Amino acid sequence: MGIESVLVFLIVGAIAGWLAGLIVSGFGFGLVGNIVVGIVGAFIAGYLFPAIGISLGSGLVAAIIHSTIGAVILLVLIKVIKRA
């Protein structure tokens, strides 16, 4: 993995985490936290979407949407667990 790939990976994670934080109110983690939430969200969506037969296509925008949906799922799960 080249340095460009790592930078794109981090930028997509940061954008996805930031968007998920806006969608799920009450969550703001800062830059590093947003990157982590976005990357974990990408893994969650990468596991769930093929299992249920959803494909968003390829490209940078699809990667951001994909990661954001996974990050929202992650943040909602965290919110539910904190309430319990």
ABEGO torsion letter per residue (X at the ends): XBAAAAAAAAAAAAAAAAAAAAABBGBBAEAAAAAAAAAAAAAAAAAAAAAAGBBAEBEAAAAAAAAAAAAAAAAAAAAAAAAX
